[in-house]
Amino acid sequence: MEKEAEMARAMVRLAGSATVLGDSSKFGKLTPFAVAGFDSIDCVVREEAPDG
């Protein structure tokens, strides 16, 4: 899992833009490895509006 996060970090760093695609069950959860901060994300796509 750590290697996958490391690869994802490299892809975000090298990409011209980054889009997060995730359903609402993924938001508000803690993960063992961070991939990118909000300052690195250009667009978030999900099936419903976030709370708050």
ModelCIF file with pLDDT and N, C-alpha, C, O atoms, coordinates in Angstrom:
data_MODEL
#
_entry.id   MODEL 
#
_entity.id                         1 
_entity.type                       polymer 
_entity.pdbx_number_of_molecules   1 
#
_entity_poly.entity_id                      1 
_entity_poly.type                           'polypeptide(L)' 
_entity_poly.nstd_linkage                   no 
_entity_poly.nstd_monomer                   no 
_entity_poly.pdbx_seq_one_letter_code       MEKEAEMARAMVRLAGSATVLGDSSKFGKLTPFAVAGFDSIDCVVREEAPDG 
_entity_poly.pdbx_seq_one_letter_code_can   MEKEAEMARAMVRLAGSATVLGDSSKFGKLTPFAVAGFDSIDCVVREEAPDG 
_entity_poly.pdbx_strand_id                 A 
#
loop_
_entity_poly_seq.entity_id 
_entity_poly_seq.num 
_entity_poly_seq.mon_id 
_entity_poly_seq.hetero 
1 1  MET n 
1 2  GLU n 
1 3  LYS n 
1 4  GLU n 
1 5  ALA n 
1 6  GLU n 
1 7  MET n 
1 8  ALA n 
1 9  ARG n 
1 10 ALA n 
1 11 MET n 
1 12 VAL n 
1 13 ARG n 
1 14 LEU n 
1 15 ALA n 
1 16 GLY n 
1 17 SER n 
1 18 ALA n 
1 19 THR n 
1 20 VAL n 
1 21 LEU n 
1 22 GLY n 
1 23 ASP n 
1 24 SER n 
1 25 SER n 
1 26 LYS n 
1 27 PHE n 
1 28 GLY n 
1 29 LYS n 
1 30 LEU n 
1 31 THR n 
1 32 PRO n 
1 33 PHE n 
1 34 ALA n 
1 35 VAL n 
1 36 ALA n 
1 37 GLY n 
1 38 PHE n 
1 39 ASP n 
1 40 SER n 
1 41 ILE n 
1 42 ASP n 
1 43 CYS n 
1 44 VAL n 
1 45 VAL n 
1 46 ARG n 
1 47 GLU n 
1 48 GLU n 
1 49 ALA n 
1 50 PRO n 
1 51 ASP n 
1 52 GLY n 
#
_struct_asym.id          A 
_struct_asym.entity_id   1 
#
loop_
_ma_qa_metric.id 
_ma_qa_metric.mode 
_ma_qa_metric.name 
_ma_qa_metric.software_group_id 
_ma_qa_metric.type 
1 global pLDDT . pLDDT 
2 local  pLDDT . pLDDT 
#
_ma_qa_metric_global.metric_id      1 
_ma_qa_metric_global.metric_value   86.52 
_ma_qa_metric_global.model_id       1 
_ma_qa_metric_global.ordinal_id     1 
#
loop_
_ma_qa_metric_local.label_asym_id 
_ma_qa_metric_local.label_comp_id 
_ma_qa_metric_local.label_seq_id 
_ma_qa_metric_local.metric_id 
_ma_qa_metric_local.metric_value 
_ma_qa_metric_local.model_id 
_ma_qa_metric_local.ordinal_id 
A MET 1  2 80.00 1 1  
A GLU 2  2 85.00 1 2  
A LYS 3  2 91.00 1 3  
A GLU 4  2 90.00 1 4  
A ALA 5  2 88.00 1 5  
A GLU 6  2 92.00 1 6  
A MET 7  2 93.00 1 7  
A ALA 8  2 90.00 1 8  
A ARG 9  2 91.00 1 9  
A ALA 10 2 94.00 1 10 
A MET 11 2 92.00 1 11 
A VAL 12 2 90.00 1 12 
A ARG 13 2 91.00 1 13 
A LEU 14 2 93.00 1 14 
A ALA 15 2 92.00 1 15 
A GLY 16 2 89.00 1 16 
A SER 17 2 92.00 1 17 
A ALA 18 2 92.00 1 18 
A THR 19 2 93.00 1 19 
A VAL 20 2 88.00 1 20 
A LEU 21 2 88.00 1 21 
A GLY 22 2 84.00 1 22 
A ASP 23 2 85.00 1 23 
A SER 24 2 81.00 1 24 
A SER 25 2 83.00 1 25 
A LYS 26 2 79.00 1 26 
A PHE 27 2 79.00 1 27 
A GLY 28 2 80.00 1 28 
A LYS 29 2 82.00 1 29 
A LEU 30 2 86.00 1 30 
A THR 31 2 84.00 1 31 
A PRO 32 2 87.00 1 32 
A PHE 33 2 86.00 1 33 
A ALA 34 2 86.00 1 34 
A VAL 35 2 88.00 1 35 
A ALA 36 2 88.00 1 36 
A GLY 37 2 87.00 1 37 
A PHE 38 2 86.00 1 38 
A ASP 39 2 91.00 1 39 
A SER 40 2 90.00 1 40 
A ILE 41 2 91.00 1 41 
A ASP 42 2 93.00 1 42 
A CYS 43 2 92.00 1 43 
A VAL 44 2 89.00 1 44 
A VAL 45 2 91.00 1 45 
A ARG 46 2 88.00 1 46 
A GLU 47 2 87.00 1 47 
A GLU 48 2 81.00 1 48 
A ALA 49 2 76.00 1 49 
A PRO 50 2 71.00 1 50 
A ASP 51 2 71.00 1 51 
A GLY 52 2 63.00 1 52 
#
loop_
_atom_site.group_PDB 
_atom_site.id 
_atom_site.type_symbol 
_atom_site.label_atom_id 
_atom_site.label_alt_id 
_atom_site.label_comp_id 
_atom_site.label_asym_id 
_atom_site.label_entity_id 
_atom_site.label_seq_id 
_atom_site.pdbx_PDB_ins_code 
_atom_site.Cartn_x 
_atom_site.Cartn_y 
_atom_site.Cartn_z 
_atom_site.occupancy 
_atom_site.B_iso_or_equiv 
_atom_site.pdbx_formal_charge 
_atom_site.auth_seq_id 
_atom_site.auth_comp_id 
_atom_site.auth_asym_id 
_atom_site.auth_atom_id 
_atom_site.pdbx_PDB_model_num 
ATOM 1   N N  . MET A 1 1  ? 0.818   -1.191 0.000   1.00 80.00 ? 1  MET A N  1 
ATOM 2   C CA . MET A 1 1  ? 0.000   0.000  0.000   1.00 80.00 ? 1  MET A CA 1 
ATOM 3   C C  . MET A 1 1  ? 0.868   1.264  0.000   1.00 80.00 ? 1  MET A C  1 
ATOM 4   O O  . MET A 1 1  ? 0.520   2.260  -0.634  1.00 80.00 ? 1  MET A O  1 
ATOM 5   N N  . GLU A 1 2  ? 1.979   1.217  0.702   1.00 85.00 ? 2  GLU A N  1 
ATOM 6   C CA . GLU A 1 2  ? 2.865   2.381  0.726   1.00 85.00 ? 2  GLU A CA 1 
ATOM 7   C C  . GLU A 1 2  ? 3.478   2.647  -0.646  1.00 85.00 ? 2  GLU A C  1 
ATOM 8   O O  . GLU A 1 2  ? 3.634   3.804  -1.038  1.00 85.00 ? 2  GLU A O  1 
ATOM 9   N N  . LYS A 1 3  ? 3.824   1.599  -1.374  1.00 91.00 ? 3  LYS A N  1 
ATOM 10  C CA . LYS A 1 3  ? 4.392   1.763  -2.722  1.00 91.00 ? 3  LYS A CA 1 
ATOM 11  C C  . LYS A 1 3  ? 3.376   2.384  -3.674  1.00 91.00 ? 3  LYS A C  1 
ATOM 12  O O  . LYS A 1 3  ? 3.738   3.212  -4.510  1.00 91.00 ? 3  LYS A O  1 
ATOM 13  N N  . GLU A 1 4  ? 2.088   1.986  -3.555  1.00 90.00 ? 4  GLU A N  1 
ATOM 14  C CA . GLU A 1 4  ? 1.052   2.559  -4.405  1.00 90.00 ? 4  GLU A CA 1 
ATOM 15  C C  . GLU A 1 4  ? 0.884   4.044  -4.123  1.00 90.00 ? 4  GLU A C  1 
ATOM 16  O O  . GLU A 1 4  ? 0.716   4.839  -5.047  1.00 90.00 ? 4  GLU A O  1 
ATOM 17  N N  . ALA A 1 5  ? 0.928   4.421  -2.848  1.00 88.00 ? 5  ALA A N  1 
ATOM 18  C CA . ALA A 1 5  ? 0.818   5.831  -2.472  1.00 88.00 ? 5  ALA A CA 1 
ATOM 19  C C  . ALA A 1 5  ? 2.015   6.617  -3.001  1.00 88.00 ? 5  ALA A C  1 
ATOM 20  O O  . ALA A 1 5  ? 1.861   7.745  -3.469  1.00 88.00 ? 5  ALA A O  1 
ATOM 21  N N  . GLU A 1 6  ? 3.191   6.032  -2.930  1.00 92.00 ? 6  GLU A N  1 
ATOM 22  C CA . GLU A 1 6  ? 4.396   6.683  -3.441  1.00 92.00 ? 6  GLU A CA 1 
ATOM 23  C C  . GLU A 1 6  ? 4.288   6.914  -4.953  1.00 92.00 ? 6  GLU A C  1 
ATOM 24  O O  . GLU A 1 6  ? 4.675   7.972  -5.448  1.00 92.00 ? 6  GLU A O  1 
ATOM 25  N N  . MET A 1 7  ? 3.768   5.936  -5.675  1.00 93.00 ? 7  MET A N  1 
ATOM 26  C CA . MET A 1 7  ? 3.583   6.063  -7.116  1.00 93.00 ? 7  MET A CA 1 
ATOM 27  C C  . MET A 1 7  ? 2.532   7.135  -7.421  1.00 93.00 ? 7  MET A C  1 
ATOM 28  O O  . MET A 1 7  ? 2.721   7.941  -8.332  1.00 93.00 ? 7  MET A O  1 
ATOM 29  N N  . ALA A 1 8  ? 1.447   7.150  -6.680  1.00 90.00 ? 8  ALA A N  1 
ATOM 30  C CA . ALA A 1 8  ? 0.398   8.155  -6.887  1.00 90.00 ? 8  ALA A CA 1 
ATOM 31  C C  . ALA A 1 8  ? 0.942   9.556  -6.604  1.00 90.00 ? 8  ALA A C  1 
ATOM 32  O O  . ALA A 1 8  ? 0.612   10.495 -7.329  1.00 90.00 ? 8  ALA A O  1 
ATOM 33  N N  . ARG A 1 9  ? 1.762   9.718  -5.575  1.00 91.00 ? 9  ARG A N  1 
ATOM 34  C CA . ARG A 1 9  ? 2.373   11.028 -5.279  1.00 91.00 ? 9  ARG A CA 1 
ATOM 35  C C  . ARG A 1 9  ? 3.225   11.494 -6.449  1.00 91.00 ? 9  ARG A C  1 
ATOM 36  O O  . ARG A 1 9  ? 3.183   12.666 -6.823  1.00 91.00 ? 9  ARG A O  1 
ATOM 37  N N  . ALA A 1 10 ? 4.000   10.579 -7.030  1.00 94.00 ? 10 ALA A N  1 
ATOM 38  C CA . ALA A 1 10 ? 4.846   10.928 -8.179  1.00 94.00 ? 10 ALA A CA 1 
ATOM 39  C C  . ALA A 1 10 ? 3.984   11.342 -9.367  1.00 94.00 ? 10 ALA A C  1 
ATOM 40  O O  . ALA A 1 10 ? 4.312   12.305 -10.061 1.00 94.00 ? 10 ALA A O  1 
ATOM 41  N N  . MET A 1 11 ? 2.891   10.632 -9.610  1.00 92.00 ? 11 MET A N  1 
ATOM 42  C CA . MET A 1 11 ? 2.010   10.978 -10.733 1.00 92.00 ? 11 MET A CA 1 
ATOM 43  C C  . MET A 1 11 ? 1.385   12.357 -10.538 1.00 92.00 ? 11 MET A C  1 
ATOM 44  O O  . MET A 1 11 ? 1.304   13.139 -11.484 1.00 92.00 ? 11 MET A O  1 
ATOM 45  N N  . VAL A 1 12 ? 0.941   12.659 -9.312  1.00 90.00 ? 12 VAL A N  1 
ATOM 46  C CA . VAL A 1 12 ? 0.351   13.976 -9.037  1.00 90.00 ? 12 VAL A CA 1 
ATOM 47  C C  . VAL A 1 12 ? 1.402   15.069 -9.229  1.00 90.00 ? 12 VAL A C  1 
ATOM 48  O O  . VAL A 1 12 ? 1.115   16.121 -9.802  1.00 90.00 ? 12 VAL A O  1 
ATOM 49  N N  . ARG A 1 13 ? 2.606   14.817 -8.752  1.00 91.00 ? 13 ARG A N  1 
ATOM 50  C CA . ARG A 1 13 ? 3.678   15.805 -8.850  1.00 91.00 ? 13 ARG A CA 1 
ATOM 51  C C  . ARG A 1 13 ? 4.037   16.101 -10.316 1.00 91.00 ? 13 ARG A C  1 
ATOM 52  O O  . ARG A 1 13 ? 4.329   17.245 -10.662 1.00 91.00 ? 13 ARG A O  1 
ATOM 53  N N  . LEU A 1 14 ? 4.016   15.077 -11.169 1.00 93.00 ? 14 LEU A N  1 
ATOM 54  C CA . LEU A 1 14 ? 4.420   15.237 -12.561 1.00 93.00 ? 14 LEU A CA 1 
ATOM 55  C C  . LEU A 1 14 ? 3.277   15.634 -13.492 1.00 93.00 ? 14 LEU A C  1 
ATOM 56  O O  . LEU A 1 14 ? 3.522   16.065 -14.619 1.00 93.00 ? 14 LEU A O  1 
ATOM 57  N N  . ALA A 1 15 ? 2.056   15.497 -13.045 1.00 92.00 ? 15 ALA A N  1 
ATOM 58  C CA . ALA A 1 15 ? 0.893   15.790 -13.892 1.00 92.00 ? 15 ALA A CA 1 
ATOM 59  C C  . ALA A 1 15 ? 0.685   17.288 -14.049 1.00 92.00 ? 15 ALA A C  1 
ATOM 60  O O  . ALA A 1 15 ? 1.068   18.078 -13.185 1.00 92.00 ? 15 ALA A O  1 
ATOM 61  N N  . GLY A 1 16 ? 0.075   17.664 -15.160 1.00 89.00 ? 16 GLY A N  1 
ATOM 62  C CA . GLY A 1 16 ? -0.275  19.062 -15.371 1.00 89.00 ? 16 GLY A CA 1 
ATOM 63  C C  . GLY A 1 16 ? -1.445  19.486 -14.503 1.00 89.00 ? 16 GLY A C  1 
ATOM 64  O O  . GLY A 1 16 ? -1.548  20.651 -14.120 1.00 89.00 ? 16 GLY A O  1 
ATOM 65  N N  . SER A 1 17 ? -2.329  18.546 -14.190 1.00 92.00 ? 17 SER A N  1 
ATOM 66  C CA . SER A 1 17 ? -3.461  18.802 -13.297 1.00 92.00 ? 17 SER A CA 1 
ATOM 67  C C  . SER A 1 17 ? -3.862  17.486 -12.649 1.00 92.00 ? 17 SER A C  1 
ATOM 68  O O  . SER A 1 17 ? -3.523  16.411 -13.144 1.00 92.00 ? 17 SER A O  1 
ATOM 69  N N  . ALA A 1 18 ? -4.582  17.578 -11.548 1.00 92.00 ? 18 ALA A N  1 
ATOM 70  C CA . ALA A 1 18 ? -5.006  16.374 -10.826 1.00 92.00 ? 18 ALA A CA 1 
ATOM 71  C C  . ALA A 1 18 ? -6.495  16.457 -10.502 1.00 92.00 ? 18 ALA A C  1 
ATOM 72  O O  . ALA A 1 18 ? -6.975  17.456 -9.966  1.00 92.00 ? 18 ALA A O  1 
ATOM 73  N N  . THR A 1 19 ? -7.210  15.391 -10.837 1.00 93.00 ? 19 THR A N  1 
ATOM 74  C CA . THR A 1 19 ? -8.635  15.282 -10.555 1.00 93.00 ? 19 THR A CA 1 
ATOM 75  C C  . THR A 1 19 ? -8.859  14.092 -9.634  1.00 93.00 ? 19 THR A C  1 
ATOM 76  O O  . THR A 1 19 ? -8.323  13.010 -9.874  1.00 93.00 ? 19 THR A O  1 
ATOM 77  N N  . VAL A 1 20 ? -9.640  14.284 -8.591  1.00 88.00 ? 20 VAL A N  1 
ATOM 78  C CA . VAL A 1 20 ? -9.995  13.203 -7.677  1.00 88.00 ? 20 VAL A CA 1 
ATOM 79  C C  . VAL A 1 20 ? -11.394 12.738 -8.035  1.00 88.00 ? 20 VAL A C  1 
ATOM 80  O O  . VAL A 1 20 ? -12.317 13.547 -8.127  1.00 88.00 ? 20 VAL A O  1 
ATOM 81  N N  . LEU A 1 21 ? -11.555 11.438 -8.239  1.00 88.00 ? 21 LEU A N  1 
ATOM 82  C CA . LEU A 1 21 ? -12.854 10.840 -8.520  1.00 88.00 ? 21 LEU A CA 1 
ATOM 83  C C  . LEU A 1 21 ? -13.128 9.842  -7.410  1.00 88.00 ? 21 LEU A C  1 
ATOM 84  O O  . LEU A 1 21 ? -12.404 8.857  -7.265  1.00 88.00 ? 21 LEU A O  1 
ATOM 85  N N  . GLY A 1 22 ? -14.169 10.090 -6.626  1.00 84.00 ? 22 GLY A N  1 
ATOM 86  C CA . GLY A 1 22 ? -14.486 9.178  -5.530  1.00 84.00 ? 22 GLY A CA 1 
ATOM 87  C C  . GLY A 1 22 ? -15.922 9.309  -5.090  1.00 84.00 ? 22 GLY A C  1 
ATOM 88  O O  . GLY A 1 22 ? -16.496 10.397 -5.131  1.00 84.00 ? 22 GLY A O  1 
ATOM 89  N N  . ASP A 1 23 ? -16.508 8.195  -4.667  1.00 85.00 ? 23 ASP A N  1 
ATOM 90  C CA . ASP A 1 23 ? -17.878 8.275  -4.170  1.00 85.00 ? 23 ASP A CA 1 
ATOM 91  C C  . ASP A 1 23 ? -17.872 8.791  -2.729  1.00 85.00 ? 23 ASP A C  1 
ATOM 92  O O  . ASP A 1 23 ? -16.822 8.855  -2.089  1.00 85.00 ? 23 ASP A O  1 
ATOM 93  N N  . SER A 1 24 ? -19.022 9.149  -2.240  1.00 81.00 ? 24 SER A N  1 
ATOM 94  C CA . SER A 1 24 ? -19.122 9.805  -0.939  1.00 81.00 ? 24 SER A CA 1 
ATOM 95  C C  . SER A 1 24 ? -18.614 8.943  0.213   1.00 81.00 ? 24 SER A C  1 
ATOM 96  O O  . SER A 1 24 ? -18.272 9.479  1.267   1.00 81.00 ? 24 SER A O  1 
ATOM 97  N N  . SER A 1 25 ? -18.556 7.637  0.044   1.00 83.00 ? 25 SER A N  1 
ATOM 98  C CA . SER A 1 25 ? -18.054 6.777  1.123   1.00 83.00 ? 25 SER A CA 1 
ATOM 99  C C  . SER A 1 25 ? -16.561 6.972  1.369   1.00 83.00 ? 25 SER A C  1 
ATOM 100 O O  . SER A 1 25 ? -16.052 6.575  2.417   1.00 83.00 ? 25 SER A O  1 
ATOM 101 N N  . LYS A 1 26 ? -15.866 7.565  0.433   1.00 79.00 ? 26 LYS A N  1 
ATOM 102 C CA . LYS A 1 26 ? -14.415 7.773  0.556   1.00 79.00 ? 26 LYS A CA 1 
ATOM 103 C C  . LYS A 1 26 ? -14.053 9.049  1.314   1.00 79.00 ? 26 LYS A C  1 
ATOM 104 O O  . LYS A 1 26 ? -12.923 9.190  1.782   1.00 79.00 ? 26 LYS A O  1 
ATOM 105 N N  . PHE A 1 27 ? -14.989 9.968  1.438   1.00 79.00 ? 27 PHE A N  1 
ATOM 106 C CA . PHE A 1 27 ? -14.703 11.256 2.064   1.00 79.00 ? 27 PHE A CA 1 
ATOM 107 C C  . PHE A 1 27 ? -14.928 11.198 3.569   1.00 79.00 ? 27 PHE A C  1 
ATOM 108 O O  . PHE A 1 27 ? -15.836 10.514 4.042   1.00 79.00 ? 27 PHE A O  1 
ATOM 109 N N  . GLY A 1 28 ? -14.107 11.911 4.310   1.00 80.00 ? 28 GLY A N  1 
ATOM 110 C CA . GLY A 1 28 ? -14.220 11.936 5.760   1.00 80.00 ? 28 GLY A CA 1 
ATOM 111 C C  . GLY A 1 28 ? -13.585 10.736 6.434   1.00 80.00 ? 28 GLY A C  1 
ATOM 112 O O  . GLY A 1 28 ? -13.808 10.507 7.623   1.00 80.00 ? 28 GLY A O  1 
ATOM 113 N N  . LYS A 1 29 ? -12.801 9.968  5.701   1.00 82.00 ? 29 LYS A N  1 
ATOM 114 C CA . LYS A 1 29 ? -12.128 8.778  6.231   1.00 82.00 ? 29 LYS A CA 1 
ATOM 115 C C  . LYS A 1 29 ? -10.643 9.066  6.404   1.00 82.00 ? 29 LYS A C  1 
ATOM 116 O O  . LYS A 1 29 ? -10.062 9.871  5.676   1.00 82.00 ? 29 LYS A O  1 
ATOM 117 N N  . LEU A 1 30 ? -10.047 8.404  7.366   1.00 86.00 ? 30 LEU A N  1 
ATOM 118 C CA . LEU A 1 30 ? -8.598  8.473  7.546   1.00 86.00 ? 30 LEU A CA 1 
ATOM 119 C C  . LEU A 1 30 ? -7.954  7.358  6.740   1.00 86.00 ? 30 LEU A C  1 
ATOM 120 O O  . LEU A 1 30 ? -8.487  6.252  6.656   1.00 86.00 ? 30 LEU A O  1 
ATOM 121 N N  . THR A 1 31 ? -6.806  7.654  6.149   1.00 84.00 ? 31 THR A N  1 
ATOM 122 C CA . THR A 1 31 ? -6.071  6.659  5.377   1.00 84.00 ? 31 THR A CA 1 
ATOM 123 C C  . THR A 1 31 ? -4.667  6.523  5.955   1.00 84.00 ? 31 THR A C  1 
ATOM 124 O O  . THR A 1 31 ? -4.164  7.454  6.585   1.00 84.00 ? 31 THR A O  1 
ATOM 125 N N  . PRO A 1 32 ? -4.037  5.384  5.749   1.00 87.00 ? 32 PRO A N  1 
ATOM 126 C CA . PRO A 1 32 ? -2.685  5.204  6.294   1.00 87.00 ? 32 PRO A CA 1 
ATOM 127 C C  . PRO A 1 32 ? -1.620  6.026  5.578   1.00 87.00 ? 32 PRO A C  1 
ATOM 128 O O  . PRO A 1 32 ? -0.570  6.308  6.157   1.00 87.00 ? 32 PRO A O  1 
ATOM 129 N N  . PHE A 1 33 ? -1.875  6.420  4.310   1.00 86.00 ? 33 PHE A N  1 
ATOM 130 C CA . PHE A 1 33 ? -0.884  7.158  3.535   1.00 86.00 ? 33 PHE A CA 1 
ATOM 131 C C  . PHE A 1 33 ? -1.543  8.326  2.818   1.00 86.00 ? 33 PHE A C  1 
ATOM 132 O O  . PHE A 1 33 ? -2.587  8.162  2.187   1.00 86.00 ? 33 PHE A O  1 
ATOM 133 N N  . ALA A 1 34 ? -0.947  9.488  2.912   1.00 86.00 ? 34 ALA A N  1 
ATOM 134 C CA . ALA A 1 34 ? -1.443  10.658 2.180   1.00 86.00 ? 34 ALA A CA 1 
ATOM 135 C C  . ALA A 1 34 ? -0.828  10.657 0.788   1.00 86.00 ? 34 ALA A C  1 
ATOM 136 O O  . ALA A 1 34 ? 0.348   10.335 0.619   1.00 86.00 ? 34 ALA A O  1 
ATOM 137 N N  . VAL A 1 35 ? -1.634  11.022 -0.210  1.00 88.00 ? 35 VAL A N  1 
ATOM 138 C CA . VAL A 1 35 ? -1.138  11.101 -1.583  1.00 88.00 ? 35 VAL A CA 1 
ATOM 139 C C  . VAL A 1 35 ? -0.938  12.553 -1.986  1.00 88.00 ? 35 VAL A C  1 
ATOM 140 O O  . VAL A 1 35 ? 0.114   12.905 -2.520  1.00 88.00 ? 35 VAL A O  1 
ATOM 141 N N  . ALA A 1 36 ? -1.925  13.396 -1.741  1.00 88.00 ? 36 ALA A N  1 
ATOM 142 C CA . ALA A 1 36 ? -1.832  14.793 -2.152  1.00 88.00 ? 36 ALA A CA 1 
ATOM 143 C C  . ALA A 1 36 ? -2.680  15.660 -1.233  1.00 88.00 ? 36 ALA A C  1 
ATOM 144 O O  . ALA A 1 36 ? -3.732  15.234 -0.756  1.00 88.00 ? 36 ALA A O  1 
ATOM 145 N N  . GLY A 1 37 ? -2.219  16.860 -0.994  1.00 87.00 ? 37 GLY A N  1 
ATOM 146 C CA . GLY A 1 37 ? -2.998  17.820 -0.229  1.00 87.00 ? 37 GLY A CA 1 
ATOM 147 C C  . GLY A 1 37 ? -3.982  18.529 -1.141  1.00 87.00 ? 37 GLY A C  1 
ATOM 148 O O  . GLY A 1 37 ? -3.877  18.441 -2.364  1.00 87.00 ? 37 GLY A O  1 
ATOM 149 N N  . PHE A 1 38 ? -4.936  19.231 -0.549  1.00 86.00 ? 38 PHE A N  1 
ATOM 150 C CA . PHE A 1 38 ? -5.943  19.934 -1.341  1.00 86.00 ? 38 PHE A CA 1 
ATOM 151 C C  . PHE A 1 38 ? -5.316  20.962 -2.272  1.00 86.00 ? 38 PHE A C  1 
ATOM 152 O O  . PHE A 1 38 ? -5.883  21.270 -3.320  1.00 86.00 ? 38 PHE A O  1 
ATOM 153 N N  . ASP A 1 39 ? -4.162  21.493 -1.909  1.00 91.00 ? 39 ASP A N  1 
ATOM 154 C CA . ASP A 1 39 ? -3.498  22.481 -2.766  1.00 91.00 ? 39 ASP A CA 1 
ATOM 155 C C  . ASP A 1 39 ? -2.979  21.865 -4.071  1.00 91.00 ? 39 ASP A C  1 
ATOM 156 O O  . ASP A 1 39 ? -2.651  22.596 -5.006  1.00 91.00 ? 39 ASP A O  1 
ATOM 157 N N  . SER A 1 40 ? -2.902  20.529 -4.145  1.00 90.00 ? 40 SER A N  1 
ATOM 158 C CA . SER A 1 40 ? -2.433  19.842 -5.350  1.00 90.00 ? 40 SER A CA 1 
ATOM 159 C C  . SER A 1 40 ? -3.573  19.372 -6.250  1.00 90.00 ? 40 SER A C  1 
ATOM 160 O O  . SER A 1 40 ? -3.329  18.916 -7.367  1.00 90.00 ? 40 SER A O  1 
ATOM 161 N N  . ILE A 1 41 ? -4.814  19.479 -5.775  1.00 91.00 ? 41 ILE A N  1 
ATOM 162 C CA . ILE A 1 41 ? -5.972  18.956 -6.503  1.00 91.00 ? 41 ILE A CA 1 
ATOM 163 C C  . ILE A 1 41 ? -6.678  20.087 -7.245  1.00 91.00 ? 41 ILE A C  1 
ATOM 164 O O  . ILE A 1 41 ? -6.971  21.135 -6.670  1.00 91.00 ? 41 ILE A O  1 
ATOM 165 N N  . ASP A 1 42 ? -6.947  19.858 -8.531  1.00 93.00 ? 42 ASP A N  1 
ATOM 166 C CA . ASP A 1 42 ? -7.623  20.860 -9.350  1.00 93.00 ? 42 ASP A CA 1 
ATOM 167 C C  . ASP A 1 42 ? -9.131  20.665 -9.408  1.00 93.00 ? 42 ASP A C  1 
ATOM 168 O O  . ASP A 1 42 ? -9.875  21.636 -9.541  1.00 93.00 ? 42 ASP A O  1 
ATOM 169 N N  . CYS A 1 43 ? -9.592  19.416 -9.309  1.00 92.00 ? 43 CYS A N  1 
ATOM 170 C CA . CYS A 1 43 ? -11.017 19.137 -9.461  1.00 92.00 ? 43 CYS A CA 1 
ATOM 171 C C  . CYS A 1 43 ? -11.383 17.897 -8.644  1.00 92.00 ? 43 CYS A C  1 
ATOM 172 O O  . CYS A 1 43 ? -10.617 16.936 -8.590  1.00 92.00 ? 43 CYS A O  1 
ATOM 173 N N  . VAL A 1 44 ? -12.548 17.925 -8.015  1.00 89.00 ? 44 VAL A N  1 
ATOM 174 C CA . VAL A 1 44 ? -13.072 16.771 -7.296  1.00 89.00 ? 44 VAL A CA 1 
ATOM 175 C C  . VAL A 1 44 ? -14.420 16.414 -7.921  1.00 89.00 ? 44 VAL A C  1 
ATOM 176 O O  . VAL A 1 44 ? -15.292 17.271 -8.060  1.00 89.00 ? 44 VAL A O  1 
ATOM 177 N N  . VAL A 1 45 ? -14.584 15.142 -8.297  1.00 91.00 ? 45 VAL A N  1 
ATOM 178 C CA . VAL A 1 45 ? -15.820 14.648 -8.887  1.00 91.00 ? 45 VAL A CA 1 
ATOM 179 C C  . VAL A 1 45 ? -16.395 13.577 -7.967  1.00 91.00 ? 45 VAL A C  1 
ATOM 180 O O  . VAL A 1 45 ? -15.719 12.607 -7.624  1.00 91.00 ? 45 VAL A O  1 
ATOM 181 N N  . ARG A 1 46 ? -17.664 13.769 -7.568  1.00 88.00 ? 46 ARG A N  1 
ATOM 182 C CA . ARG A 1 46 ? -18.337 12.762 -6.749  1.00 88.00 ? 46 ARG A CA 1 
ATOM 183 C C  . ARG A 1 46 ? -19.818 12.766 -7.069  1.00 88.00 ? 46 ARG A C  1 
ATOM 184 O O  . ARG A 1 46 ? -20.299 13.673 -7.747  1.00 88.00 ? 46 ARG A O  1 
ATOM 185 N N  . GLU A 1 47 ? -20.545 11.776 -6.596  1.00 87.00 ? 47 GLU A N  1 
ATOM 186 C CA . GLU A 1 47 ? -21.936 11.602 -7.008  1.00 87.00 ? 47 GLU A CA 1 
ATOM 187 C C  . GLU A 1 47 ? -22.919 12.499 -6.266  1.00 87.00 ? 47 GLU A C  1 
ATOM 188 O O  . GLU A 1 47 ? -24.072 12.619 -6.680  1.00 87.00 ? 47 GLU A O  1 
ATOM 189 N N  . GLU A 1 48 ? -22.492 13.122 -5.194  1.00 81.00 ? 48 GLU A N  1 
ATOM 190 C CA . GLU A 1 48 ? -23.392 14.021 -4.467  1.00 81.00 ? 48 GLU A CA 1 
ATOM 191 C C  . GLU A 1 48 ? -22.581 15.149 -3.838  1.00 81.00 ? 48 GLU A C  1 
ATOM 192 O O  . GLU A 1 48 ? -21.370 15.026 -3.652  1.00 81.00 ? 48 GLU A O  1 
ATOM 193 N N  . ALA A 1 49 ? -23.254 16.241 -3.514  1.00 76.00 ? 49 ALA A N  1 
ATOM 194 C CA . ALA A 1 49 ? -22.582 17.395 -2.919  1.00 76.00 ? 49 ALA A CA 1 
ATOM 195 C C  . ALA A 1 49 ? -22.083 17.036 -1.515  1.00 76.00 ? 49 ALA A C  1 
ATOM 196 O O  . ALA A 1 49 ? -22.737 16.273 -0.804  1.00 76.00 ? 49 ALA A O  1 
ATOM 197 N N  . PRO A 1 50 ? -20.944 17.573 -1.116  1.00 71.00 ? 50 PRO A N  1 
ATOM 198 C CA . PRO A 1 50 ? -20.423 17.286 0.224   1.00 71.00 ? 50 PRO A CA 1 
ATOM 199 C C  . PRO A 1 50 ? -21.242 17.988 1.304   1.00 71.00 ? 50 PRO A C  1 
ATOM 200 O O  . PRO A 1 50 ? -21.878 19.010 1.049   1.00 71.00 ? 50 PRO A O  1 
ATOM 201 N N  . ASP A 1 51 ? -21.220 17.427 2.512   1.00 71.00 ? 51 ASP A N  1 
ATOM 202 C CA . ASP A 1 51 ? -21.864 18.070 3.653   1.00 71.00 ? 51 ASP A CA 1 
ATOM 203 C C  . ASP A 1 51 ? -21.106 19.331 4.005   1.00 71.00 ? 51 ASP A C  1 
ATOM 204 O O  . ASP A 1 51 ? -19.875 19.348 3.983   1.00 71.00 ? 51 ASP A O  1 
ATOM 205 N N  . GLY A 1 52 ? -21.838 20.396 4.331   1.00 63.00 ? 52 GLY A N  1 
ATOM 206 C CA . GLY A 1 52 ? -21.222 21.639 4.776   1.00 63.00 ? 52 GLY A CA 1 
ATOM 207 C C  . GLY A 1 52 ? -20.508 22.336 3.690   1.00 63.00 ? 52 GLY A C  1 
ATOM 208 O O  . GLY A 1 52 ? -19.936 23.403 3.913   1.00 63.00 ? 52 GLY A O  1 
#
